Amino acid sequence: MANNAKIGNDTPEASEATKPSKIAEFAELIVAAVVVILGIVILIETQDIRVPRAYTKVGPRVIPEIIGWALIIVGAWYVIDILRTGGAAPSAESEDVDVTLPTDWWTVGILALALIIFVLLIERAGFVVASAVMFEVAAYAMGSRRYLRDIPIAIVLSLAVYLVFTRGLEVRLPAGWLAGVL
């Protein structure tokens, strides 16, 4: 091959220019540590789930335990990767967004509002209503304005998840306003 020029940021100068700062590396370590801590908290809280004697093999603790261990493994893997490589450097191939743009705090705020609404509604209105409202608010935050499509999808997804958990896995979720119907 006559042309030995490399495409991309493979030169040492380019990799030094895109190497994250110490603050960014520390922030990544904090995120990784939070993931590990979240996994540990899930494993601890999973022990409070009551398991009837009928569930001697697969019970309601299985999925939370899998998620807890997965979070611990992924978080630890992330910590090791950060310490080994010095943190993740943004590259054109790794992201489908422009990492140089500032954070869209409006969208983040609306998504936070969706979670707050979910927390406030789940006990009173029930899982299906709270989840459907949260889905719709999140879809709006992400830019969707197709309400005639989004609302039925939100209802069907929420209802499907509710039925899978309550009927299939026998996990109690609040029915709320739909207690007589579901």
C-alpha positions as CSV (number, residue, x, y, z in Angstrom):
1,M,0.0,0.0,0.0
2,A,1.6,3.3,-1.1
3,N,-0.4,5.5,1.2
4,N,0.4,4.7,4.8
5,A,-1.5,7.7,6.3
6,K,-3.8,6.7,9.1
7,I,-7.4,7.7,9.2
8,G,-8.8,9.0,12.5
9,N,-7.1,10.0,15.8
10,D,-4.5,7.2,16.0
11,T,-1.4,9.4,16.4
12,P,0.1,10.0,19.8
13,E,-0.5,13.8,19.5
14,A,-4.2,13.3,18.7
15,S,-4.7,10.8,21.6
16,E,-3.1,13.2,24.1
17,A,-5.4,16.0,22.8
18,T,-8.5,13.9,23.3
19,K,-7.4,12.3,26.7
20,P,-9.9,13.3,29.4
21,S,-8.8,15.6,32.2
22,K,-8.2,14.3,35.7
23,I,-11.5,15.8,36.8
24,A,-13.3,13.8,34.0
25,E,-11.4,10.7,35.0
26,F,-12.4,11.2,38.7
27,A,-16.1,11.8,37.6
28,E,-16.0,8.5,35.7
29,L,-14.6,6.7,38.8
30,I,-17.5,8.2,40.8
31,V,-20.0,7.0,38.3
32,A,-18.5,3.5,38.3
33,A,-18.4,3.4,42.1
34,V,-22.1,4.5,42.3
35,V,-22.9,1.6,39.9
36,V,-21.1,-0.8,42.3
37,I,-22.8,0.7,45.3
38,L,-26.2,0.5,43.6
39,G,-25.6,-3.2,43.0
40,I,-24.7,-3.8,46.6
41,V,-27.8,-1.9,47.8
42,I,-30.0,-4.0,45.5
43,L,-28.5,-7.2,46.9
44,I,-29.0,-6.0,50.5
45,E,-32.6,-4.8,49.8
46,T,-33.4,-8.1,48.0
47,Q,-33.0,-9.9,51.2
48,D,-36.1,-8.2,52.6
49,I,-38.3,-9.7,49.9
50,R,-40.5,-12.4,51.5
51,V,-40.2,-15.7,49.8
52,P,-43.1,-18.2,50.3
53,R,-42.1,-21.8,50.8
54,A,-43.6,-22.7,47.4
55,Y,-40.6,-20.9,45.8
56,T,-37.8,-23.2,46.7
57,K,-36.0,-22.8,43.3
58,V,-37.0,-19.7,41.5
59,G,-38.6,-17.0,43.5
60,P,-39.1,-13.2,43.5
61,R,-35.5,-12.6,44.6
62,V,-33.9,-14.1,41.4
63,I,-34.2,-11.1,39.0
64,P,-33.1,-8.5,41.6
65,E,-30.1,-10.6,42.5
66,I,-29.1,-11.0,38.9
67,I,-29.4,-7.2,38.4
68,G,-27.5,-6.5,41.6
69,W,-24.6,-8.8,40.7
70,A,-24.6,-7.5,37.1
71,L,-24.3,-3.9,38.4
72,I,-21.4,-4.9,40.6
73,I,-19.6,-6.7,37.8
74,V,-20.2,-3.9,35.3
75,G,-19.2,-1.2,37.8
76,A,-16.0,-3.1,38.8
77,W,-15.2,-3.7,35.2
78,Y,-15.6,0.0,34.5
79,V,-13.4,1.0,37.4
80,I,-10.7,-1.4,36.2
81,D,-11.0,0.0,32.7
82,I,-10.7,3.6,33.9
83,L,-7.7,2.9,36.0
84,R,-6.0,0.9,33.2
85,T,-6.7,3.3,30.3
86,G,-7.0,6.6,32.1
87,G,-10.6,7.2,31.3
88,A,-12.7,7.2,28.2
89,A,-11.8,9.7,25.5
90,P,-14.6,10.7,23.2
91,S,-14.2,9.7,19.6
92,A,-16.2,10.2,16.4
93,E,-16.9,6.5,16.2
94,S,-18.1,6.0,19.7
95,E,-21.0,8.4,20.0
96,D,-24.0,9.2,17.9
97,V,-24.3,12.6,19.6
98,D,-22.0,15.6,19.5
99,V,-20.2,15.5,22.8
100,T,-19.0,19.1,22.4
101,L,-22.5,20.5,22.8
102,P,-23.7,21.5,26.3
103,T,-26.2,19.4,28.2
104,D,-29.8,20.0,27.4
105,W,-31.0,20.7,30.9
106,W,-34.6,21.3,29.7
107,T,-34.8,17.7,28.6
108,V,-33.1,16.4,31.7
109,G,-35.5,18.5,33.8
110,I,-38.6,17.1,32.1
111,L,-37.3,13.5,32.5
112,A,-36.7,14.2,36.2
113,L,-40.3,15.5,36.3
114,A,-41.5,12.3,34.7
115,L,-39.8,10.3,37.5
116,I,-41.2,12.5,40.2
117,I,-44.7,12.2,38.7
118,F,-44.3,8.4,38.6
119,V,-43.3,8.3,42.3
120,L,-46.3,10.5,43.3
121,L,-48.8,8.5,41.2
122,I,-47.8,4.9,41.7
123,E,-49.5,4.3,45.1
124,R,-52.6,6.4,44.4
125,A,-53.2,5.8,40.7
126,G,-51.5,2.5,40.3
127,F,-48.6,1.1,38.3
128,V,-50.4,1.2,34.9
129,V,-51.5,4.8,35.1
130,A,-48.2,6.0,36.7
131,S,-46.1,4.2,34.1
132,A,-48.2,5.4,31.1
133,V,-48.0,9.0,32.3
134,M,-44.3,8.7,32.9
135,F,-43.8,7.2,29.4
136,E,-45.8,10.0,27.8
137,V,-43.9,12.7,29.6
138,A,-40.6,11.1,28.7
139,A,-41.6,10.7,25.1
140,Y,-42.5,14.4,25.1
141,A,-39.1,15.3,26.7
142,M,-37.3,13.4,23.9
143,G,-39.1,15.4,21.3
144,S,-42.1,13.2,20.3
145,R,-45.3,15.2,19.5
146,R,-47.3,12.2,18.1
147,Y,-49.7,11.9,21.0
148,L,-52.2,9.7,19.1
149,R,-49.4,7.2,18.7
150,D,-47.6,7.6,22.0
151,I,-50.6,7.4,24.4
152,P,-51.8,4.0,23.2
153,I,-48.2,2.7,23.2
154,A,-47.8,3.9,26.8
155,I,-51.0,2.3,27.9
156,V,-50.3,-1.0,26.2
157,L,-46.7,-1.2,27.4
158,S,-47.7,-0.3,31.0
159,L,-50.5,-2.8,31.0
160,A,-48.3,-5.6,29.5
161,V,-45.6,-5.0,32.1
162,Y,-48.2,-5.0,34.9
163,L,-49.7,-8.3,33.7
164,V,-46.4,-10.0,33.2
165,F,-45.3,-9.1,36.8
166,T,-48.6,-9.6,38.6
167,R,-49.9,-12.7,36.7
168,G,-46.7,-14.3,35.3
169,L,-44.2,-13.6,38.1
170,E,-46.8,-13.1,40.9
171,V,-45.1,-9.8,42.0
172,R,-47.6,-7.4,43.6
173,L,-47.8,-4.1,41.8
174,P,-50.3,-1.4,42.9
175,A,-53.5,-1.5,40.8
176,G,-54.6,1.9,42.1
177,W,-57.6,3.3,40.2
178,L,-57.9,0.2,38.1
179,A,-58.2,-2.2,41.1
180,G,-61.6,-3.5,40.1
181,V,-60.7,-3.9,36.4
182,L,-57.3,-5.6,36.7
